[in-house]
Each structure stands twice: as structure tokens, then as C-alpha cells.
């Protein structure tokens, strides 16, 4: 019975391979749907923070003239939108709309005694326009939060008394300045309002605000703070649903900030309620606004091309320059990065984009996509079962059956978790299975051909390298199909297990090389390995590998630090090829893989090099797990890395052959 079970499990591999092929075939139409989705939303929008411009103008001799001049320059440079925060009393003061006093200041001005028990805020309006348009906003806001408001007159100027301390009054956010909105609209700018969630949610007020925004051409809002509008009151008022209805009613979408430390609370739910009317935005910080022009330009171009960023948020701040004994700002630097010599706008347009108001992706879902994804799911489970079968053959059938049952159960409990778990398992299994088959092929060839020529070794190595890569890539369409959801393109959801993917295929390849070279792991082989004496050289080697592994993992994902030399090298690759291949693939892993295959046909222990070669295979698959990157970019990046790595691998083989000949010729003389 044991032999029959073993035979059935081994025979099941053939059927599993058939399911993998069918799963890949089913995944291809899903990938095509995603390609169609990625071909939409070709507008790129530049947004400048108007508050920063006001802050800089405070240090100018003629603030209003300065603002007017810079707005014209920004518009001409390609900035089409202005971000407006909710107004505060401080902003109205800086904009010369109002003058604010506390009780002591009013007493000094009027010659009266300072009230002993009143700590109020006093406001006067500097112009009739401010009185007509700003006064109603202040009154409405403070009355809505139950702060008494009274009329007041000072030197024939109308004003208000707010029965709250000046420091507290300055913290209260109000709707955006209508005078500024009208001025910016007249200059041709689109308005991007920034909304906070610091005051209680009021549906009637939000209805009026959204209607006002829609009348002024607003198509997208950007939230300020750690939560979206309505989140704090959602438990009691279901305010997120109410706000979502208003956004849909007035056709106003959301903006997702890239690389934000913590996702804004409630954003994912609000995105769902608006049917993912969301655009991703990259924010250039105040500090980064002073970087070199070409660095800023490269950031904009790469973000739009490689990461589906469609909006760019430009920050600026006044800077104290002691060398010039003056207050400076980075506005010229930003404008030059967009125009000349940075040419960000031109380069973005060369990549097929149009400078204009950003639009969300129009998701393309074929009517059969659900059934295609089921096929891809079955193919993924089959590929994972295949990987398990090469280590524990008698678990082949149970692994597949339990995988299907577990996937079905997890789908009922949490479909998103099921997709992510299968995607991780598939991305690990593809490169691992490909490496195992390559090692098995090397073992067979080494036993079959005892004296193989250098030319045949090279041919076999190249062919096996390409076959292994193709097998690794079988995981790619399956992962794309499993994670084909706009939430991944918008980075509301992400592929989970990046570090595990970065290590698991190499570890599994190492286990196979150490224990399964003879076809299966034996107890005696494991015992012999465990009883191997440990010497100082092994300890040093383990330490070096540990440090190298920690460095490798630190570079995995988006948090790794990059030196200035590497940044320059990356820019060179980007400018040369248009798409930057991954350094670890073409500079290290692929050449090591090709060299390892070449040497393994002659030297048994050269197979250990394949452990490091697995890094290149997993990296190719890992590139496609960045769902926010277009498939086309990921494919070109992988192909470039493959071609360059193949070339460098051939160079490495040539160097080895020369070194080997030199050693054979001179080693006898050295021994003498």
C-alpha cells in the first residue's frame, strides 16, 4: 500500500503540471484586463500648496505682488492646481483679510480697563469684501461649535467678538477662503481642498460645502491629518456613509498620499464607498524642494511612469540663508525642475502622459474574469503542491486537496487574506520549483556526460538558465490574476510577505542542494550533515553570510537606504535604457546563476552557487508583485536584467576559463 501511495503521489505531479499550465492560461485574460485598466488615466496633475506661498510672501516687501507674480510663474511652468487648507484666523490675518486682538490689546487701543473675567477674541475686517465673504464663514463656524459670537465695531470698522480665548480660536478650522478661490479660479487654477476631521461632523454643512466645491470645479479632495472627514463620528452617526454619498452626488473623488507613515483612518472605507474614485499623489517635502533640479525631475518622471502616480504635491518654505543674510525660498528650484533644465514636464509627456486634471483608473473587468480567476487559483494551489512534492513526495495529493479546501474556507472567512496568502505561496513556489528542476537536470547531465566539452557545457548552461527563468515566470500571471484589484494598484492593499519571498526560495534551494542531490533526503544524509565538525572557517563564513543576509533584507522593499553613488548609477541606467533593471539581478544573481550552471556540469560542488542564483529568479517574480507598477514596466525591467545578466554571466565564464587555464599552466611551477 505504501508503494502504491508513493506511486500515486509521484504520478500526480503530471496532473498538477497540467493544472498549472491551465491556470496560467486562465490567468492571461485577467492580466489583459489589467493592462487595459493601466492604459487609462493618462493625465498628470501638479498641485502647489497655496499656504506655503502665503507663508513665503510674509517675508517679501510687497506680499500681494509677490503672490501674483509667483502664481503666474507656476502656471506657466505647468502647475495647474492649488491646494487650499481649511482657513483659520491665522491664515486670514496673513492674507490681510482681518485683524485679530485679544482683550488686553483691545483695552490698550480703547483706553479701557482690561476685563478681569472675560478672555475673548476680537476681530475686525480690513475691507468690505472681507466683511461680506469672510464674516459669514466665521460666524457659521463658531456658532456651529457652540461658541457665542457677537457683533463689534472698532474705529468704524465692523467686527466680531468670539467668546473664546484667542489661542483656542486660532485652532478652529473653517471652510476655504472664498476670495482666494475666486482669485485662483480666475487665473485658471483648479482647486484641491484639504479637509480635516478635527470638528464634529455636520451633514448639512458638508452638503453646502460639497455643493460649493462642485460649483467651483473641484474634482478631488485631499485629507489633512490622520483620519478622513467623518471618521471620528462614524460610530455614532455613520458619517462615512453619509459623506461618501455626498462625494458621489457631486462627483468628487479622493486623493491617496504615497508613502504616508500610517494610512489615514477611514480612507479605505471611503474609497470603497466612492467606487475607488481615487488618484495617488506623491508629495515633495519642504526639505526635498531644495534638492538638485535633476533629482527632483527624476522623481516626478519615475513616479508617473513606474508607480502609477498621477498627482504631484509641491511644498515650499522660507529658508534663512546666513551666507546671503536674507530669507530665500525654493520656488525657482521647483520651477526649473519642471521646465528647464530639469524638463520634468517634457519627459513626462514623452512617456505618453498629458499634463491636466488627474483622473481615476477606469477598471476593465471582462464578464468571464471571475471564472478565469478560479482557474488561476487552482493553478496556484497546484504549483504550491508541486513545490511540496519535491521535498515530501507522499504529501503531493494531500497538499493539493487540503490547499483547495483551505482556500475555499479562507475565501468564506476573508477573501482578501486568501488571495494574499495564495499569491505569496505562488511567488515562492515558482522560483523554487524552477531551481529544483535545474538542479535535477544538472545532476542527470553530470552522470550522463562524464567528459563534456566546454562548448556543450556553455550551451547547456544557457539553455537551462533560460528554461529555469521561464518556469519561474509561470508564477507571474497567477499572482497578477490573484491580486487583480484596483485596491492593489492604489496601494490600499499590498502584496504581503516581501521579506519571506526574498529569502524562502534561496533557503529552499539550499536545503535541496544539501539534502536532495541524490533525488531524496535520507536519514543518513541528514545525520551526516548534523555531525559535520564545525571549524573556525565555517563560523566566519556563517557570520559573513549573516551580515550579507541582513544587508540584503534591509535593501528589500521601499525602506532601504541608497548611497549617492548608487543613485547616480541608477540614474545612468534609467537614462540609458528608459527602465532601470534591478542591480541585484544583472550585477550578481543572474551571472552567478549562469556561472554556477556552467561549472556544475563539471564540478559537483559548484551547485552551491545556484543557491545565490535563486535570488535572481525570485527577484524577477517579486518585481511583478509590485501591483502599483504597470505590467509593461515590470516586464521590461525583468527582460533588461535578464539580458544584461546573461552578458555578464558569459563574461564571468570567460574569466573563469582564463583563470582555470592559467592555474593549470602555472600551478605545477608554483608547487616546485
MORA-V24326 format. One record per backbone hydrogen bond with DSSP energy under -0.5 kcal/mol. NH is the residue of the N-H (numbers start at 0). CO is the residue of the C=O. Records with the same first field share a line. If there is no record, write none. Layout:
NH = CO / CO
This chain:
4 = 0
5 = 1
6 = 2
7 = 3
8 = 4
9 = 5
10 = 6
11 = 7
12 = 8 / 9
13 = 10
14 = 10
15 = 11
16 = 12
17 = 13
18 = 14
19 = 15
20 = 16
21 = 17
22 = 18
23 = 19
24 = 20
25 = 21
26 = 22
27 = 23
28 = 24
29 = 25
30 = 26
31 = 27
32 = 28
33 = 29
34 = 30
35 = 31
36 = 32
37 = 33
38 = 34
39 = 36
43 = 353
44 = 309
46 = 44 / 311
47 = 80
48 = 313
49 = 47 / 82
50 = 82
51 = 48
52 = 48
53 = 49
54 = 50
55 = 51
56 = 52
57 = 53
58 = 55
59 = 56
65 = 61
66 = 62
67 = 63
68 = 64
69 = 65
70 = 66
71 = 67
72 = 68
73 = 69
74 = 70
75 = 71
76 = 72
77 = 73 / 74
78 = 73
79 = 45 / 77
80 = 45
81 = 189
82 = 47
83 = 191
84 = 82
86 = 173
91 = 87
92 = 88
93 = 89
94 = 90
95 = 92
96 = 91
97 = 91
98 = 123
100 = 121
102 = 119
105 = 101
106 = 102
107 = 103
108 = 104
109 = 105
110 = 106
111 = 106
120 = 161
121 = 100
122 = 159
123 = 98
124 = 157
125 = 96
126 = 96
130 = 126
131 = 127
132 = 128
133 = 129
134 = 129
136 = 132
137 = 133
138 = 134
139 = 135
140 = 136
141 = 137
142 = 138
143 = 139
144 = 140
145 = 142
146 = 141
147 = 145
149 = 160
151 = 158
153 = 156
156 = 153
158 = 151
159 = 122
160 = 149
161 = 120 / 159
162 = 147 / 160
163 = 161
168 = 164
169 = 165
170 = 167
171 = 167 / 168
173 = 86
180 = 176
181 = 177
182 = 178
183 = 179
184 = 180
185 = 181
186 = 182
187 = 184
188 = 183
189 = 79
191 = 81
192 = 190
193 = 83
194 = 192 / 221
205 = 201
206 = 202
207 = 203
208 = 204
209 = 205
210 = 206
211 = 207
212 = 208
213 = 209
214 = 210
215 = 211 / 212
216 = 213
217 = 212
220 = 252
221 = 192
223 = 194
227 = 264
230 = 227
233 = 230
236 = 232
237 = 233
241 = 237
242 = 238
243 = 239
244 = 240
245 = 241
246 = 242
247 = 243
248 = 244
249 = 245
250 = 247
251 = 246
252 = 218
253 = 276
254 = 220
255 = 278
256 = 254
257 = 280
259 = 256
264 = 225
266 = 263
269 = 265
270 = 266
271 = 267
272 = 268
273 = 269
274 = 271
275 = 270
277 = 275
278 = 253
280 = 255
281 = 310
283 = 281 / 312
284 = 282
288 = 284
289 = 286
290 = 287
295 = 291
296 = 292
297 = 293
298 = 294
299 = 295
300 = 296
301 = 297
302 = 298
303 = 299
304 = 300
305 = 301
306 = 301 / 302
308 = 302
309 = 279
310 = 279
311 = 44
312 = 281
313 = 46 / 311
314 = 283 / 312
318 = 327
320 = 318 / 325
321 = 319
323 = 320
324 = 320
325 = 320
327 = 318 / 325
333 = 329
334 = 330
335 = 331
336 = 332
337 = 333
338 = 334
341 = 335
342 = 335 / 338
343 = 336
344 = 337
346 = 342
347 = 343
348 = 344
349 = 345
350 = 346
351 = 348
352 = 347
353 = 41
355 = 43 / 353
362 = 360
364 = 362
365 = 363
368 = 365
371 = 367
372 = 368
373 = 369
374 = 370
375 = 371
376 = 372
377 = 373
378 = 374
379 = 375
380 = 376
381 = 377
382 = 378
383 = 379
384 = 380
385 = 381
386 = 382
387 = 383
388 = 384
389 = 385 / 386
390 = 387
391 = 387
394 = 391
395 = 392
398 = 394
399 = 395
400 = 396
401 = 397
402 = 398
403 = 399
404 = 400
405 = 401
406 = 402
407 = 403
408 = 404
409 = 405
410 = 406
411 = 407
412 = 408
413 = 409
417 = 413
418 = 414
419 = 415
420 = 416
421 = 417
422 = 418
423 = 419
424 = 420
425 = 421
426 = 422
427 = 423
428 = 424
429 = 425
430 = 426
431 = 427
432 = 428
433 = 429
434 = 430
435 = 431
436 = 432
437 = 433
438 = 434
439 = 435
440 = 436
441 = 437
442 = 438
443 = 439
444 = 440
445 = 441
446 = 442
447 = 443
448 = 444
449 = 447
456 = 452
457 = 453
458 = 454
459 = 455
460 = 456
461 = 457
462 = 458
463 = 459
464 = 460
465 = 461
466 = 462
467 = 463
468 = 464
469 = 465
470 = 466
471 = 467
472 = 468
473 = 469 / 470
474 = 471
475 = 472
476 = 472
477 = 473
478 = 474
479 = 475
480 = 476
481 = 477
482 = 478
483 = 480
484 = 482
487 = 484
488 = 484
489 = 485
490 = 487
491 = 486
492 = 486
500 = 496
501 = 497
502 = 498 / 499
503 = 499
504 = 500
506 = 502
507 = 503
508 = 504
509 = 505
510 = 506
511 = 507
512 = 508
513 = 509
514 = 510
515 = 511
518 = 515
525 = 521
526 = 522
527 = 523
528 = 524
529 = 525
530 = 526
531 = 528
534 = 532
538 = 534
539 = 535
540 = 536
541 = 537
542 = 538
543 = 539
544 = 540
545 = 541
546 = 542
547 = 543
548 = 544
549 = 545
550 = 546
551 = 547
552 = 548
553 = 549
554 = 550
555 = 552
566 = 562
567 = 563
568 = 564
569 = 565
570 = 566
571 = 567
572 = 568
573 = 569
574 = 570
575 = 571
576 = 572
577 = 573
580 = 578
584 = 581
585 = 581
586 = 582
587 = 582
588 = 583
589 = 584
591 = 587
592 = 588
593 = 589
594 = 590
595 = 591
596 = 592
597 = 593
598 = 594
599 = 595
600 = 596
601 = 598
602 = 598
603 = 601
605 = 602
606 = 603
607 = 604
608 = 605
609 = 606
610 = 607
611 = 607 / 608
612 = 608
613 = 609
614 = 611
615 = 612
616 = 612
617 = 613
618 = 614
619 = 615
620 = 616
621 = 617
622 = 618
623 = 619 / 620
624 = 620 / 621
625 = 622
626 = 624
628 = 625
633 = 629
634 = 630
635 = 631
636 = 632
637 = 633
638 = 634
639 = 635
640 = 636
641 = 637
642 = 638
643 = 639
644 = 640
645 = 641
646 = 642
647 = 643
648 = 644
649 = 645
650 = 646
651 = 647
652 = 648
653 = 649
654 = 650
655 = 651
656 = 652
657 = 653
658 = 654
659 = 655
660 = 656
661 = 657
662 = 658
663 = 659
664 = 660
665 = 661
666 = 662
669 = 665
670 = 666
671 = 667
